[in-house]
Amino acid sequence: MIELYTAATPNGHKISVALEELGLPYTVRPIDLSADEQKQPWFLAINPNGRIPAIIDREAGLTVFESGAILVYLAEKTGRLMPADPQGRYATLQWLMFQMGGVGPMMGQANVFARYAPEKIPFAIERYRRESRRLFGVLDARLAEQPWLAGQIYTIADIANWCWVRTHRWSGVDLDGLDHLAGWVDRIGQRPAAQRGVAVPPRPDKSVEQFQDDARKMLV
């Protein structure tokens, strides 16, 4: 049984979507970001960086943190969502790293400066929104050539990028003119496992301000 420590964020959703796609049994331990639960000693023993998500695979006796590492672990554990051949494997890994090093950080910074910063700095807001949009263009060009980011097979690279791109409106970035990317977002959004995964954990009844405060907690 896998224990998933998570919250309702794009990084958290990567893992719940993957678990749902793989059909692995798991339990969910929601982490209350607004209460700084991710900074408590018991959680720091699981992830010293104090961030979600993290998993404990009781069957294997392994703890894994960092969403990209968890996705690779789950794919290798099951032999699914990542091709075994070198070309497919490294295509998957490079598009996964593209999200980890580009899409997620740029969209996250767009959110910080547009929504959470006490002083609105137009240059910073435009810089991160523009870079997010540029990265979207790279994804769109790839998806004009292949149905999925790694080629012919749906992989953890699609899951990782989708969980962020689907939130583009929150970051103030549009998909106008990026028809291949928009179609890909819709295709994944129609997958039952993706729909189940983004509902994990169930969101408590919070105000918009409380959700924004939770997002700020992810940054400190």
N, C-alpha and C positions, 0 to 999 in steps of 0.2 A: 504494500500500500504506500502511495506517495502522499506526503503531507505538503500542501501548498500554502505558503504564507504570502498573502497578496493584498492588494487594494484595487479599487476600480480606476486604474490608470492604463494608458497604452502599454507600458512595460508589463504590468500585471496581466493584462488581457492576452499578451503573447503566449503566456504559459497555459492559461486556462483554455484558450482556443486550441493549442497543440494537444493538450491532454484530452479534450473532447474529440478531436480528429483521430487520435490514436486509440481512443476507447479504453484508456488506462484507468483503473480505479484510483480515486484520490479523495482526500478530505481537504476541506478549506478552512484555514485559520485566518479570518480577516484581520488586518492590521489597521488599527485606528490611527491614522496619520495626524488627525487634529489633536490627539492626546499625546503625540510624540512617542507612541508605543514602539516605533521602529528604533528608538534610541535607548530603549530599556536594556539592561544588562543581559536578560535572557535572550533577547533577539540579537544583540550584538555577538553573542556566542554562536549564533547561526550565520550571521553576515556581519563581519566586523565593520563594514562600510555603512551599516545602518540604513539600508535601502531595501525596498521590495522590488521584485519577488525573490523568494528563496524556496527551495524544496528540500525535504528529507525523504530519501528513498529507504524506508525501513527494511525492505527486502534485501537491498544491496548494502545497507549500512553506510550510505553516502549522503553527504550534505552538499548541495550545489547552490551557489548564488551567482548573480549576474544573468540577466535574461537570455543573452546570446549563448552563454555557456550551458544554461539549462536546456535551451532548445536543441543544441547539439547533443547533449546527454540523452534527452528523450528520443531523438531520432536514432542515435546509435544503439540505445537500449532495445528499441523495437525493430530496427532495420527498415523503418518507414520514414517518409517525408524528407529523405535525402538519398539521392542515388548512390549506389555502391561504386560505380565506375569513377575513375579519377576525374574525367572531364565534368561529369554531372556533379560530383561531390564538391569540386572547387568552384564550379559555377554557383552552387548553392551557398558556399561559405563566403564567396566574394560579395554576393548581393546581401547576405546577412550582415557582413561587416559594413557594407554601404549604409545600411539602416543604422547600425550601432554607432558608427562614427560620423554620419552625416544627417540623415533624415530626422532621427530622434533628437540629437542635440540642437539642430537648427530650429526645428519646430518648438522645442522646449524653450529656447532663448527668445523666440518670437513671442511666446506666451508670457515669459517673464517681463519683457520690456513693455508689451502692449497692455497687459492685464494686471500685473502684480507690483511693478516698480512704483515707488512713491512719487517719483518724478518721471513724466513721460518724455523720452528722448527720441524725437522723430527719426534721427539718423540711425539709431540702434534698431528701432522697430522696423524701419524700411530695410535695413541691412539683412536682418534675419528672415523677414518675410520674402525678400528677393532671393536669398540663397535657398530657402525652402522651395520656392517656385522653380528655381534652376534645377534642383535635385529632382523635383517632380518631372521636369522635362527629360531628364536622363532616364527615369523610369518609363516614361511614355515612349521614348524612342526604343527602348529595349522591348517593350510590350508590343510595339508595331512589328517586331520581327519574330517574337515567340509568344505563345499563349501564357506562359508563366515565366517568372524571372530567371529560373535556372534552365528553361527550355520547354520540354514537352510535359514535364511532371510538376505538379503542385508540391511545394516544399516548405520547410521552415522559413526560407527567405521570403516567400509570399506572405506567410503569417506575420512575420516580424514587421515588414514594411506596411502591410495593410492595417495593422493595429494602430499605426501612427497616421497614415495618409487618410484614413476614414475620418479623422478628427480635424481635417484641414480647415473647416469653417471656424473652429475655435481659435485656430492660429491666425486667422485672417488671410488665408491663402486660397485662391480659387483654382478650379480645374478647367476653366474655360479654354477651349482649344486643345485640351489634352484628352482626346476622345478614347485613346487606347487605355490610358490610366483610369479614366472614369469608368469604362466598361469593366475593367479588371476589379475595381473597387466594388462595383455592383455584383459581379459574379461571385466574389468571395462572400459578400454580404448575404447572398442567397443560400449559402451552405448552412445546413442545420447546425453543424458543429461550431461554426463561427458565431452563429446567433446565440447558441448556448454559452459559448465561451465569454462573450462580452457582457453576459449577464452575471458573471462571477467576479467578485462576490456580489450578492444582491445589495443595491445601494440603499442605505438607510434614508429615512425621510429627513433630508437636510435642505436648508435654504441654499440659494445660489452663493451667498456669502460664505457659508460653511464649506461648500465644495471648493471655493476659491482659496479659503484658508488651508484646506487640506493640500491643495496644489502648492501653496507656499511652503508648507512643511517639507515637501519633497526636495526643496532647494537648500535647506539648512542642515 
